[in-house]
Amino acid sequence: MTVIKRTMKVTNVIDETQDTRTIRLDSGEFDFKPGQFVMINVECEADGENKLVKRAYSISSPPTKKGYIDLTVKIYNAGLVSKKLYNMKVGDEFEVSGPYGHFTFDENLHKNIVLICGGVGVTPLMCMTEYIKDKNLDINVNLIYSSKTPKDIIFKDKIMKNRHKKTKMHLTITRPVGHEWGGMTGRIDEKMIKKIVKDLHLPYYFLCGPTIMVEETAKLLKGIGIDDSKIKLERFG
Ligand SMILES: Cc1cc2nc3c(=O)[nH]c(=O)nc-3n(C[C@H](O)[C@H](O)[C@H](O)COP(=O)(O)OP(=O)(O)OC[C@H]3O[C@@H](n4cnc5c(N)ncnc54)[C@H](O)[C@@H]3O)c2cc1C
């Protein structure tokens, strides 16, 4: 896939949760595979100087939606770029290059996939599930998504409305106390994965989120005998 570098304009800003927003960009023609990311280059103030700073963001909208790409960003108050991106307004512009990355699936080969994520790590996996739905692909999907509280579930509506024939969504909440929540609770662990995935050795696994979570989950999968070649990781840092 050809890497493109161009200035893109913000056309919409969507509040997802209390600390996460989707920034929609007028991308023009822009080819990418579900799961890939772009590098953005924005001017930020660091150490009293204005500098151009680069960061990676997964594309959260599927390539079946033409003319735009969505980046969904969680704000870190001490962060340089996330703060800038989160506060973008319609009409703002910045440089985007991509697509990059190998966190992708092969729709002809991967007929059974398990997508595991924590927090904002849901972004490339949402792109995958929306793509599979839009193309009506014959792929078995189990998304296992962990959020701190019900208020932190990014793309809750899209997840609830995804009625694709072979896609199942499994949400878990790690801090349920004080919230109304009737679903699964606790971190994604061996017991949870074994309960959801019937034949553990059949699917390909895609893990995305904070480095610690991704690496611990990969270790867990390897520990139950899943071959390395069937596990793909995307670490957000
Ligand atoms: C391939 C890839 C795809 C990514 N996709 C997305 C995406 O879709 N959405 C998204 O929001 N982010 C994504 N990220 C993370 C993103 O690139 C930035 O690292 C993130 O937005 C923080 O950047 P920053 O400049 O604001 O923080 P920095 O200036 O780099 O960090 C400053 C401080 O911010 C805080 N901080 C930064 N990152 C974290 C963290 N992960 N956990 C806890 N505290 C942190 C810490 O206090 C840190 O000391 C992705 C990363 C990679 C590698």
PDBQT file of the ligand as one rigid body, heavy atoms in Angstrom, charges set to zero:
ROOT
HETATM    1  C1  LIG A 301       0.447   2.060  16.634  1.00  0.00    +0.000 C 
HETATM    2  C2  LIG A 301      -0.153   2.988  17.654  1.00  0.00    +0.000 A 
HETATM    3  C3  LIG A 301      -1.487   3.362  17.532  1.00  0.00    +0.000 A 
HETATM    4  C4  LIG A 301      -2.065   4.212  18.484  1.00  0.00    +0.000 A 
HETATM    5  N1  LIG A 301      -3.379   4.539  18.360  1.00  0.00    +0.000 NA
HETATM    6  C5  LIG A 301      -3.969   5.336  19.282  1.00  0.00    +0.000 A 
HETATM    7  C6  LIG A 301      -5.357   5.637  19.194  1.00  0.00    +0.000 A 
HETATM    8  O1  LIG A 301      -6.086   5.189  18.300  1.00  0.00    +0.000 OA
HETATM    9  N2  LIG A 301      -5.880   6.474  20.146  1.00  0.00    +0.000 N 
HETATM   10  C7  LIG A 301      -5.119   7.001  21.176  1.00  0.00    +0.000 A 
HETATM   11  O2  LIG A 301      -5.652   7.756  21.987  1.00  0.00    +0.000 OA
HETATM   12  N3  LIG A 301      -3.799   6.692  21.277  1.00  0.00    +0.000 NA
HETATM   13  C8  LIG A 301      -3.212   5.908  20.355  1.00  0.00    +0.000 A 
HETATM   14  N4  LIG A 301      -1.863   5.628  20.457  1.00  0.00    +0.000 N 
HETATM   15  C9  LIG A 301      -1.062   6.323  21.498  1.00  0.00    +0.000 C 
HETATM   16  C10 LIG A 301      -0.599   7.692  20.942  1.00  0.00    +0.000 C 
HETATM   17  O3  LIG A 301       0.349   7.484  19.901  1.00  0.00    +0.000 OA
HETATM   18  C11 LIG A 301       0.089   8.561  21.996  1.00  0.00    +0.000 C 
HETATM   19  O4  LIG A 301       1.138   7.830  22.569  1.00  0.00    +0.000 OA
HETATM   20  C12 LIG A 301      -0.854   9.037  23.087  1.00  0.00    +0.000 C 
HETATM   21  O5  LIG A 301      -1.932   9.775  22.527  1.00  0.00    +0.000 OA
HETATM   22  C13 LIG A 301      -0.116   9.925  24.106  1.00  0.00    +0.000 C 
HETATM   23  O6  LIG A 301       0.575  10.903  23.405  1.00  0.00    +0.000 OA
HETATM   24  P1  LIG A 301       0.910  12.334  24.045  1.00  0.00    +0.000 P 
HETATM   25  O7  LIG A 301       1.799  13.049  23.100  1.00  0.00    +0.000 OA
HETATM   26  O8  LIG A 301      -0.350  13.012  24.464  1.00  0.00    +0.000 OA
HETATM   27  O9  LIG A 301       1.662  11.935  25.381  1.00  0.00    +0.000 OA
HETATM   28  P2  LIG A 301       3.232  12.096  25.667  1.00  0.00    +0.000 P 
HETATM   29  O10 LIG A 301       3.598  13.547  25.574  1.00  0.00    +0.000 OA
HETATM   30  O11 LIG A 301       3.970  11.112  24.815  1.00  0.00    +0.000 OA
HETATM   31  O12 LIG A 301       3.316  11.585  27.149  1.00  0.00    +0.000 OA
HETATM   32  C14 LIG A 301       3.358  12.475  28.235  1.00  0.00    +0.000 C 
HETATM   33  C15 LIG A 301       2.647  11.891  29.436  1.00  0.00    +0.000 C 
HETATM   34  O13 LIG A 301       1.278  11.554  29.090  1.00  0.00    +0.000 OA
HETATM   35  C16 LIG A 301       0.864  10.431  29.823  1.00  0.00    +0.000 C 
HETATM   36  N5  LIG A 301       0.612   9.270  28.928  1.00  0.00    +0.000 N 
HETATM   37  C17 LIG A 301       0.875   9.206  27.597  1.00  0.00    +0.000 A 
HETATM   38  N6  LIG A 301       0.496   8.019  27.093  1.00  0.00    +0.000 NA
HETATM   39  C18 LIG A 301       0.002   7.310  28.131  1.00  0.00    +0.000 A 
HETATM   40  C19 LIG A 301      -0.553   6.012  28.247  1.00  0.00    +0.000 A 
HETATM   41  N7  LIG A 301      -0.674   5.189  27.173  1.00  0.00    +0.000 N 
HETATM   42  N8  LIG A 301      -0.991   5.599  29.461  1.00  0.00    +0.000 NA
HETATM   43  C20 LIG A 301      -0.905   6.416  30.535  1.00  0.00    +0.000 A 
HETATM   44  N9  LIG A 301      -0.375   7.660  30.484  1.00  0.00    +0.000 NA
HETATM   45  C21 LIG A 301       0.067   8.110  29.308  1.00  0.00    +0.000 A 
HETATM   46  C22 LIG A 301       1.964  10.116  30.748  1.00  0.00    +0.000 C 
HETATM   47  O14 LIG A 301       1.761  10.855  31.907  1.00  0.00    +0.000 OA
HETATM   48  C23 LIG A 301       3.194  10.602  29.990  1.00  0.00    +0.000 C 
HETATM   49  O15 LIG A 301       4.271  10.763  30.844  1.00  0.00    +0.000 OA
HETATM   50  C24 LIG A 301      -1.277   4.739  19.558  1.00  0.00    +0.000 A 
HETATM   51  C25 LIG A 301       0.064   4.360  19.654  1.00  0.00    +0.000 A 
HETATM   52  C26 LIG A 301       0.617   3.501  18.724  1.00  0.00    +0.000 A 
HETATM   53  C27 LIG A 301       2.062   3.113  18.868  1.00  0.00    +0.000 C 
ENDROOT
TORSDOF 0
